[in-house]
Amino acid sequence: TLFSLYLKVDSSRSKDKVVSKALCSYQNGEMNSVGPTLELVETAKDWRRHGLGGALMRGINSFYCERFGAFRDRVLFSVCYVTNFRAGRWFMRKHRFRDLDGMGEELGKYLDADEYDDEGGDEGDY
């Protein structure tokens, strides 16, 4: 599944600008687990540190919580191939992922529909 966050440039859809994207699969082959897995996340360079990565993550979390419904608390949401230290810290601090492989490259958490209810701003966001 490809998730995209658009910036409205004007009233016509043809001028919307993609500012952040995430690609998810449904199996983490590295950890041999099944569930939504972030394979790639990117925010355009000019739009980093404006909270857009956090907004995209909130949308992805909501999407999967809705899809998995009553089973969501048993569904492992993974991030794989995290090779950037700052990005890994961002996932763990801002989005409550935990280190699954002891090296910080494979992260995971169980889905939680209430996770973002009391969150403030996303200062320092990607």
C-alpha positions, 0 to 999 in steps of 0.5 A, spaced: 500 500 500 502 506 498 500 512 502 501 519 500 500 526 503 498 532 499 499 539 499 494 543 496 497 548 492 490 551 489 483 549 488 484 544 483 487 537 484 491 537 478 496 542 482 496 538 489 504 537 491 506 530 494 510 532 500 510 525 504 510 518 502 510 511 505 510 504 502 507 498 506 507 491 505 504 486 509 510 481 511 516 483 514 521 478 511 527 480 515 523 478 522 519 473 519 512 476 521 506 478 518 503 485 519 503 492 516 510 493 515 513 500 513 518 499 507 520 506 505 518 513 508 520 519 505 518 527 506 520 532 501 527 535 503 523 542 503 518 540 507 521 536 513 521 538 520 514 541 519 510 535 522 508 532 516 512 525 517 508 525 524 501 526 520 502 521 515 504 516 521 498 518 524 494 517 518 497 510 517 496 508 524 488 510 523 488 506 516 490 499 519 487 500 526 480 501 522 482 495 517 484 490 523 478 492 527 477 488 534 484 484 532 488 490 532 492 490 538 494 483 536 497 486 529 504 487 529 506 494 525 513 493 523 518 498 520 524 494 516 531 496 514 532 502 518 539 504 517 539 512 519 540 513 526 536 519 527 530 516 523 530 510 528 530 514 534 524 518 531 520 512 530 522 510 537 520 516 541 515 519 537 511 513 535 513 508 540 516 503 536 521 498 539 527 495 537 526 488 535 533 486 533 537 489 538 541 493 532 535 498 531 534 496 524 527 492 525 522 496 529 515 494 531 509 495 535 502 493 536 497 497 533 493 502 538 487 506 536 488 511 542 496 512 541 495 519 538 489 522 541 493 526 546 499 528 542 501 535 541 505 538 536 511 534 532 517 539 533 523 535 530 519 531 525 521 528 519 
